[in-house]
Amino acid sequence: MAEKMPLLNVKHLSKDYPGVGGKAVRALNDVSFSIAEGEVLGVVGESGCGKSTLGRSLLRLIEPTEGVVEYAGRDLLTLSKQEMKSIRQDMQIIFQDPFGSLNPRHRVGGILIEPLNVHRVGSRIDRRHRVAEILELVGLPAASATRYPHEFSGGQRQRIAIARSLVLNPQFLIADEAVSALDVSIQSQIINLLCGLQKRLGITLLFISHDLSVIRHISDRIAVMYLGRIVEIGAV
């Protein structure tokens, strides 16, 4: 059986930030790895080792200093803003803080329909149906669309954030410390939800965490980061 081609191939990725006295601080240092289609790669490391910088650099939410990020054979770092916009439909992220990542002034339905409007997916009726469908997929009633984020618990808000990341049917998903802000009892529910959705939808997942037990539960392979580098990578 032929080995799957990697969906994401990262080569020599680095990110510098300006430091004291004009000296650059290297947050990412020559990072290289690949993820096969449908695989879950866990990235683990202590706080400040560059995990979140890596996740954001892959999507160009922050611009890397150098390197190559190939997604489905295209180098994302060479694409224009318009070309990146079309790619973003296939690449999404779940942020760490379910309280800060949802606009408190918008109802949940408006939050979830916004990506569909931006990418002009389907008709108005299709978009409403998709919002109801995705809410039920993450374990929330369709009626949640009429409520505001502050009316939900932390775990429910993270379900809404997951729904937003999945509403466009992405192929690749980054979960950036997606359970670290939640109570331990709720963490397992969200991890199990992500595991189930990943298998059901066939999503390729980069799961970032500082918790080895969480990473072990969800990942096919694990990459260990230290001081901006991947120092070890292998099977669980």
C-alpha positions in Angstrom: 0.0 0.0 0.0 1.4 3.4 -1.0 2.2 5.9 1.7 -0.1 8.9 1.9 1.3 12.2 0.6 1.5 14.8 3.4 -1.3 17.3 3.4 0.9 19.8 5.2 4.7 20.0 4.7 6.7 22.5 6.8 10.3 23.1 6.0 12.8 25.2 8.0 10.1 27.5 9.5 11.5 30.4 11.6 9.9 33.4 13.3 11.9 36.4 14.8 10.5 39.1 17.0 12.4 42.4 17.8 14.1 42.2 21.1 16.0 44.5 23.5 18.7 46.6 21.8 17.5 45.7 18.3 18.6 42.1 18.7 16.1 39.6 17.3 14.4 37.0 19.5 13.8 33.7 17.6 10.5 32.3 18.7 10.6 29.5 16.0 13.9 28.0 15.0 14.2 25.9 11.9 11.0 23.9 12.4 10.3 21.1 9.9 7.6 18.4 10.0 4.8 17.0 7.9 1.2 15.8 8.5 -0.5 13.2 6.4 -4.1 13.6 5.4 -6.5 12.5 8.2 -3.6 12.3 10.8 -3.6 13.9 14.3 -0.3 15.4 15.2 0.1 16.6 18.8 2.5 19.4 19.6 3.6 19.5 23.2 5.9 21.7 25.2 6.2 24.1 28.1 4.8 27.6 28.0 6.8 29.9 25.8 8.4 27.2 23.7 6.8 28.5 20.5 3.7 26.2 20.1 1.1 28.9 19.5 3.5 30.9 17.3 3.9 27.7 15.2 0.1 27.3 14.9 -0.5 31.0 13.9 2.5 31.0 11.5 1.1 28.0 9.6 -2.1 30.0 8.9 -0.2 33.3 8.4 -2.1 34.9 11.2 1.5 36.0 12.0 4.0 36.2 9.2 7.0 33.8 9.5 10.5 35.2 9.0 11.5 32.4 6.7 10.7 28.9 5.6 8.2 26.9 3.6 4.6 25.9 4.5 3.2 23.7 1.8 -0.5 22.9 2.0 -1.8 20.5 -0.7 1.3 21.2 -2.7 1.1 25.0 -2.5 3.6 27.2 -0.6 1.3 29.4 1.5 4.1 31.9 2.2 4.2 32.9 -1.5 0.4 33.5 -1.9 -1.3 36.9 -2.1 -3.9 38.0 0.5 -6.7 37.1 -1.9 -5.2 33.6 -2.6 -4.9 33.1 1.1 -8.5 34.0 1.7 -9.6 31.1 -0.5 -7.2 28.7 1.3 -8.5 29.8 4.7 -11.8 28.0 3.9 -9.9 24.7 4.2 -7.7 25.7 7.1 -9.2 26.8 10.4 -8.2 27.3 14.1 -9.7 26.8 17.5 -8.3 29.4 20.0 -7.5 28.7 23.6 -9.9 31.2 25.3 -13.6 30.5 24.7 -14.5 33.7 26.5 -12.3 36.0 24.4 -12.6 34.4 21.0 -16.4 35.0 20.5 -17.8 38.5 19.9 -20.0 39.2 23.0 -22.2 41.6 20.9 -23.2 39.0 18.4 -25.7 36.2 18.7 -24.3 32.7 18.2 -26.1 32.4 14.9 -24.4 35.6 13.6 -21.0 34.4 14.8 -21.4 31.1 12.9 -22.9 32.5 9.8 -20.2 35.1 9.3 -17.6 32.7 7.8 -20.3 31.5 5.3 -21.1 35.1 4.4 -17.4 36.0 3.9 -16.8 33.0 1.6 -20.3 33.3 -0.1 -21.2 29.8 0.6 -24.8 28.8 -0.4 -28.0 30.8 -0.2 -29.3 32.6 2.9 -31.5 29.6 3.7 -28.6 27.2 3.1 -26.5 29.2 5.6 -29.2 29.1 8.3 -29.6 25.3 7.8 -25.8 24.9 8.0 -25.7 26.9 11.3 -28.4 24.6 12.8 -26.6 21.5 11.5 -23.2 22.5 12.9 -24.6 23.4 16.3 -26.2 20.0 16.6 -23.0 18.3 15.4 -21.1 19.8 18.4 -23.9 18.8 20.9 -25.8 22.1 21.2 -29.5 22.6 20.2 -30.2 24.6 17.1 -32.1 27.2 19.2 -28.7 28.2 20.7 -28.3 30.4 17.5 -30.6 33.0 19.1 -28.6 33.4 22.3 -25.4 35.5 23.2 -22.1 34.0 24.2 -22.4 35.2 27.8 -25.5 32.9 28.3 -23.3 29.8 27.9 -20.8 28.0 30.2 -17.1 27.8 29.3 -17.5 24.3 27.8 -20.5 25.3 25.8 -18.6 28.4 24.4 -15.8 26.1 23.3 -18.3 24.0 21.5 -19.5 27.1 19.7 -15.9 28.0 18.9 -15.4 24.4 17.5 -18.6 24.8 15.5 -17.3 28.1 14.0 -14.1 26.4 13.0 -16.0 23.6 11.3 -18.8 25.5 9.6 -16.9 25.8 6.3 -16.0 22.1 6.2 -12.2 22.6 6.5 -9.7 19.8 5.7 -7.1 21.0 8.2 -7.8 22.2 11.7 -5.4 23.6 14.4 -6.5 23.3 18.0 -4.4 25.8 20.0 -4.6 24.8 23.7 -8.3 24.3 23.0 -9.1 22.7 26.5 -6.5 24.4 28.8 -8.9 27.2 29.9 -11.6 24.7 30.9 -12.3 22.8 34.1 -10.8 19.3 34.2 -14.3 17.7 34.1 -15.2 19.6 31.0 -11.8 19.0 29.3 -12.6 15.3 28.7 -15.9 16.1 27.1 -14.3 18.5 24.7 -11.4 16.2 23.9 -13.9 13.3 23.2 -15.9 15.7 21.0 -12.9 16.6 19.0 -11.8 13.0 18.7 -15.2 12.0 17.4 -15.5 14.9 15.0 -12.0 14.2 13.6 -12.8 10.6 12.9 -16.3 11.3 11.6 -15.2 14.2 9.3 -11.8 12.9 8.3 -10.1 16.1 9.4 -6.3 16.5 9.6 -5.6 18.0 13.0 -2.7 19.8 14.6 -3.4 19.6 18.4 -1.3 22.0 20.5 -1.1 21.4 24.3 1.3 21.6 27.3 -0.4 18.5 28.8 1.1 15.2 27.8 -1.9 13.1 29.0 -4.2 15.1 26.7 -1.8 14.9 23.8 -1.4 11.1 24.2 -5.2 10.6 24.2 -5.9 12.3 20.9 -2.8 12.1 18.8 -1.4 9.6 16.2 2.1 11.2 16.5 3.6 13.6 19.0 6.1 16.4 18.3 8.0 17.8 21.4 9.0 21.5 21.3 11.7 23.2 23.3 13.0 26.8 22.9 11.4 27.2 19.4 12.6 23.8 18.0 11.0 20.4 17.5 13.5 18.3 19.5 11.7 14.9 19.1 8.9 13.5 17.0 7.4 10.0 16.9 4.5 7.7 17.4 2.4 7.9 20.6 
